[in-house]
Amino acid sequence: MISFTAQFKAMCTNDKRHKKIHYMNTIRELIKHFYNYTKVGNILISPAMWLYRYHILSEKEYIKQTFKNILSYELNLDNPKTLNEKVHWLQKNDRTPLYTLCSDKYAVREYVKEKIGEQYLIPLVLQTTNPKEIIPDNLPDYPFIIKTNHGCGGHVRVKDKSKIDWNRIQKHLKKSLKSNFYYQFREWQYKNIKPCIIVEKLLLDKNSNIPYDYKFHCFNGKVEIISADMHRYIDLKRNVYDKDWNFIDCRMRLENGGKVKKPYMLNKMKSLAEALAQDFKYVRVDLYNIDSKIYFGELTFSPAAGFQQFIPAKWDRILGNKLVLH
């Protein structure tokens, strides 16, 4: 029998614990309200949240929390089943310098040249680490694109260089070169890339539009699905197809677009994608096809940073079943 005194002490201890939990929850709610509904709160708290999320929170905890917040299920790396889980398993367990090299938009050009030939590379205009070299005199009169090699986004498309504020572009590039894309979503392959600026010819179709971006998802060296991005920079849509170009009623984050004609030389594109995928268990190979000319875009090892939203969600598991880790 537990004595009355012992029971009373336990009740007091539990009461203190409940009060502490209630107190902490109240403080948490007040901070959330202060942050979400007051301008001053947003200004004061945002830097602290940024510091905690991107520099104090461990890689493991950041990925675990973000995974649950975006995908609404717990990340299981001990027995991964879904494609997103397996992507994160590879991120953790399959780290080699080759991943960093192939995530570098400049260094990967040598890899592509070795694997399939330089004829598939987008013409390179300029490579530099100095934003001050991005001036009209160093750039062509035809359309081109300016970007950094160590992350995603931030591209500058130039069709008429006489209409560009070059001082603004240089400031943008200077800031970008100081950033480390790893800290955005903890994709480790970006962490040790040495930043630089690259300028490439801007790919345009015969109507001067940005061409469709064909993304070949390769599982254990073989193309399993293809996603086609269309109307980039205007109203981006994405369709998903199987390897034989049969439409799959599935969304990968973006809305589906209209019917996309099977690309010319699809088999050749698949062959090139698989040649580039042989060193990896999973990789997405981006290719363009313009007037029967195929160009390499990039290699991506963790699409959507491993937080890819599938609608319906069952496709996360269906595609996960296609990827063999061992």
HELIX and SHEET records of a PDB file:
HELIX    1   1 PHE A    4  TYR A   37  1                                  34    
HELIX    2   2 LYS A   39  LEU A   51  1                                  13    
HELIX    3   3 TYR A   52  ILE A   56  3                                   5    
HELIX    4   4 GLU A   59  LEU A   71  1                                  13    
HELIX    5   5 LEU A   83  ASN A   93  1                                  11    
HELIX    6   6 PRO A   97  SER A  103  1                                   7    
HELIX    7   7 VAL A  108  LYS A  115  1                                   8    
HELIX    8   8 GLU A  118  TYR A  120  5                                   3    
HELIX    9   9 PRO A  131  GLU A  133  5                                   3    
HELIX   10  10 PRO A  136  ASN A  138  5                                   3    
HELIX   11  11 LYS A  161  LYS A  163  5                                   3    
HELIX   12  12 TRP A  166  LYS A  178  1                                  13    
HELIX   13  13 TYR A  182  PHE A  185  1                                   4    
HELIX   14  14 TRP A  188  TYR A  190  5                                   3    
HELIX   15  15 LEU A  266  ALA A  277  1                                  12    
HELIX   16  16 PRO A  303  GLY A  306  5                                   4    
HELIX   17  17 LYS A  314  LYS A  322  1                                   9    
SHEET    1   A 4 LEU A 124  THR A 128  0                                        
SHEET    2   A 4 ILE A 197  LYS A 201 -1                                        
SHEET    3   A 4 PHE A 144  THR A 148 -1                                        
SHEET    4   A 4 VAL A 156  VAL A 158 -1                                        
SHEET    1   B 6 PHE A 247  ILE A 248  0                                        
SHEET    2   B 6 LYS A 237  ASP A 242 -1                                        
SHEET    3   B 6 LYS A 222  MET A 230 -1                                        
SHEET    4   B 6 ASP A 213  PHE A 219 -1                                        
SHEET    5   B 6 TYR A 282  ILE A 290 -1                                        
SHEET    6   B 6 LYS A 293  THR A 300 -1                                        
SHEET    1   C 2 ARG A 251  MET A 252  0                                        
SHEET    2   C 2 PHE A 310  ILE A 311 -1                                        
END                                                                             
